[in-house]
Amino acid sequence: MKKIGFRSALKMLGAKDIELHANGGVACTEWSGFLTGTGVVPGKCSAPLFKDGQTYYVSFSNDHLGGLPSVMHREAKDRKDFSGGNNNWSMEGILERMGYALKPMTDTRKPRC
């Protein structure tokens, strides 16, 4: 299984205009931000994960049970969370089917308040 960074994984899954910020956690291991969908259908999928032109809120945390990252995304409006979309937790499974796993993310900068 090839390990890739979170931003690279988002692009591979059909995201653009990605804006991520460290939110805290031990060594700033919790991140969130926004992206815009491109409508690209990732390999081994039958439909796009991110709809073309739709804005999404995304959250990443290394601090998950079993040491695995936890990734959630949902629809957002005007790069403001929350527009009422359902939480989706399928990203890691799709990456795994494609032969990829997420690398842990860290940042030593002060978290955004």
C-alpha positions in Angstrom: 0.0 0.0 0.0 1.5 3.3 -1.1 1.3 6.1 1.6 0.3 9.6 0.3 -0.4 12.9 1.9 -3.9 14.2 2.7 -3.7 17.0 0.1 -2.5 14.6 -2.6 -5.2 12.2 -1.7 -7.9 14.9 -2.0 -6.6 15.9 -5.5 -6.6 12.2 -6.6 -10.2 11.8 -5.4 -11.3 14.9 -7.4 -10.8 18.0 -5.3 -9.4 21.4 -6.3 -9.0 24.8 -4.5 -8.0 22.9 -1.3 -7.6 25.1 1.8 -6.6 23.3 5.0 -5.7 24.6 8.5 -4.2 23.0 11.5 -6.7 23.0 14.4 -4.7 21.6 17.3 -4.4 18.2 18.9 -1.1 16.7 19.8 1.5 18.3 17.4 -1.3 19.8 15.4 -2.6 16.5 14.1 -6.2 17.7 13.5 -6.9 19.6 10.3 -10.0 21.0 8.6 -10.8 23.2 5.6 -12.7 23.5 2.4 -12.4 22.2 -1.2 -14.2 22.4 -4.5 -15.3 19.2 -6.3 -14.3 18.6 -9.9 -16.6 15.7 -10.7 -13.7 13.3 -11.4 -14.5 9.7 -10.8 -11.7 8.1 -8.8 -10.3 4.8 -9.9 -12.4 1.7 -8.9 -15.4 4.0 -8.2 -18.6 4.3 -10.2 -19.4 7.9 -9.3 -17.5 11.0 -8.2 -16.8 11.5 -4.5 -16.9 15.3 -5.0 -19.6 16.8 -7.3 -18.4 19.3 -9.9 -18.5 22.8 -8.5 -19.8 21.8 -5.1 -18.0 23.1 -2.0 -17.1 20.6 0.8 -16.0 20.9 4.3 -13.3 18.3 5.2 -11.9 17.2 8.5 -8.8 15.1 9.2 -7.5 13.7 12.5 -4.6 11.4 13.2 -6.1 10.8 16.7 -8.4 8.0 15.9 -8.8 4.6 17.6 -6.2 2.1 16.4 -3.9 4.9 15.2 -5.6 5.2 11.9 -6.6 8.6 10.5 -10.2 9.7 10.6 -11.4 11.7 7.6 -14.9 13.2 7.2 -16.4 15.4 4.4 -19.8 17.0 3.9 -21.3 19.6 1.6 -20.8 23.2 2.5 -22.0 26.5 1.1 -19.8 29.5 0.3 -16.9 27.9 2.1 -18.8 28.1 5.3 -19.7 25.0 7.3 -22.5 23.7 7.6 -25.1 23.5 4.9 -26.9 20.4 6.3 -25.2 17.8 4.2 -24.6 14.3 5.6 -21.2 13.4 7.1 -19.3 11.0 4.8 -16.6 8.7 6.1 -15.8 6.6 3.0 -12.6 8.3 1.8 -10.1 5.9 3.5 -12.0 2.9 2.0 -11.9 4.3 -1.5 -8.2 5.1 -1.2 -7.5 1.6 0.2 -9.3 0.0 -2.9 -7.0 2.2 -5.1 -3.9 0.9 -3.3 -3.2 4.0 -1.1 -3.1 4.8 2.6 -2.9 8.3 4.2 0.3 9.5 5.9 -0.1 11.1 9.3 -0.2 14.9 9.1 1.7 17.1 11.5 2.5 20.8 11.8 4.6 22.6 14.4 3.0 26.0 13.7 0.5 27.4 16.3 -3.0 26.1 15.6 -5.6 28.5 14.3 -8.1 29.7 16.9 
